[in-house]
Amino acid sequence: GRVQFSVYMTWTKAAGGIIAPIAIILAFCLTEASTILSKWWITRWSEQAESSSQGSFLFVYALINLGAGVLVLFRALVVVWFGIIASRRVSLESGRASSQVIDFLMFWLRCFLICCPLSCLPL
């Protein structure tokens, strides 16, 4: 279906203004840029197949893809964060839903991100 422009503007206002869609678009662009960089590096690496410095190419490739993984996580957190903020404000303004569920989810999200170091995440 087609979403009216006023719906996007309502969401933007509820998420905190113009910064929300800009942050989301920037996060998506950074993620895509890291994918392009990774593909470019693998192309450059394959052109240098005769080189004796394969280890350095592999190291740079691993760093690029580690950064890409971090950017994907960042993108997901940005989308979820602004989505929760917008949902909370819209539900509170409409008076139809309680914010207790959102408060509960935000509490556990903060607890997880603060208390659980990345080393305890399953790989």
C-alpha positions as CSV (number, residue, x, y, z in Angstrom):
1,G,0.0,0.0,0.0
2,R,0.8,3.6,-0.1
3,V,1.8,5.5,3.0
4,Q,0.8,9.2,3.1
5,F,3.5,11.8,3.6
6,S,1.7,13.0,6.8
7,V,2.4,9.6,8.4
8,Y,6.1,10.0,7.8
9,M,6.0,13.5,9.2
10,T,4.1,12.3,12.3
11,W,6.7,9.6,12.9
12,T,9.6,12.1,12.3
13,K,8.1,14.5,14.8
14,A,7.5,11.7,17.4
15,A,11.0,10.3,17.0
16,G,12.6,13.6,17.9
17,G,12.5,15.7,14.8
18,I,14.6,15.7,11.6
19,I,17.6,14.2,13.4
20,A,15.9,10.7,13.4
21,P,15.5,10.1,9.7
22,I,18.9,11.7,9.1
23,A,20.6,9.4,11.6
24,I,18.8,6.4,10.1
25,I,19.7,7.3,6.6
26,L,23.3,7.9,7.6
27,A,23.5,4.6,9.4
28,F,22.2,2.8,6.3
29,C,24.7,4.7,4.1
30,L,27.6,3.9,6.3
31,T,26.7,0.2,6.3
32,E,26.4,0.2,2.5
33,A,29.7,2.1,2.2
34,S,31.4,-0.6,4.3
35,T,30.0,-3.3,2.0
36,I,31.3,-1.4,-1.1
37,L,34.7,-0.9,0.6
38,S,34.9,-4.7,1.4
39,K,34.1,-5.6,-2.2
40,W,36.6,-3.1,-3.5
41,W,39.3,-4.4,-1.2
42,I,38.7,-8.0,-2.2
43,T,39.0,-6.9,-5.9
44,R,42.3,-5.1,-5.1
45,W,43.5,-8.1,-3.2
46,S,42.7,-10.5,-6.1
47,E,44.7,-8.2,-8.5
48,Q,47.7,-8.6,-6.3
49,A,47.5,-12.4,-6.1
50,E,51.2,-12.8,-6.9
51,S,52.2,-10.6,-4.0
52,S,54.0,-12.0,-1.0
53,S,52.1,-9.8,1.4
54,Q,48.8,-11.9,1.5
55,G,48.7,-11.7,5.3
56,S,48.5,-7.9,5.2
57,F,45.7,-8.0,2.7
58,L,43.8,-10.6,4.9
59,F,44.3,-8.4,7.9
60,V,42.9,-5.3,6.3
61,Y,40.0,-7.4,4.9
62,A,39.3,-8.7,8.4
63,L,39.3,-5.2,9.8
64,I,37.0,-3.9,7.1
65,N,34.5,-6.6,7.8
66,L,34.8,-6.3,11.5
67,G,33.9,-2.6,11.1
68,A,31.1,-3.6,8.8
69,G,29.7,-5.8,11.5
70,V,29.9,-3.0,14.1
71,L,28.1,-0.7,11.6
72,V,25.3,-3.2,11.1
73,L,24.8,-3.4,14.8
74,F,24.9,0.4,15.1
75,R,22.3,0.6,12.3
76,A,20.0,-1.8,14.0
77,L,20.3,0.0,17.3
78,V,19.6,3.4,15.7
79,V,16.5,2.1,14.0
80,V,15.2,0.4,17.1
81,W,16.0,3.3,19.4
82,F,14.2,5.9,17.3
83,G,11.4,3.4,16.6
84,I,10.8,3.0,20.3
85,I,11.0,6.7,21.0
86,A,8.4,7.4,18.3
87,S,6.2,4.5,19.4
88,R,6.2,5.7,22.9
89,R,5.3,9.3,22.0
90,V,2.6,8.3,19.6
91,S,1.0,5.9,22.0
92,L,1.2,8.4,24.9
93,E,-0.3,11.1,22.7
94,S,-3.1,8.9,21.4
95,G,-3.9,7.6,24.9
96,R,-4.7,4.2,23.5
97,A,-1.7,2.2,24.9
98,S,0.1,2.1,28.1
99,S,3.8,2.9,28.1
100,Q,4.6,0.2,30.7
101,V,5.6,-2.4,28.0
102,I,7.9,0.1,26.3
103,D,9.4,1.1,29.7
104,F,10.0,-2.6,30.4
105,L,11.7,-3.2,27.0
106,M,13.8,0.0,27.3
107,F,14.9,-1.1,30.8
108,W,16.0,-4.5,29.7
109,L,17.7,-3.1,26.5
110,R,19.7,-0.7,28.6
111,C,20.6,-3.4,31.1
112,F,21.8,-5.7,28.4
113,L,23.8,-3.1,26.6
114,I,25.4,-1.8,29.8
115,C,25.9,-5.0,31.8
116,C,26.7,-7.5,29.1
117,P,30.2,-7.0,27.5
118,L,30.6,-8.1,23.9
119,S,32.8,-11.0,25.0
120,C,29.8,-12.8,26.5
121,L,27.8,-12.7,23.3
122,P,27.6,-16.1,21.5
123,L,29.6,-16.1,18.2
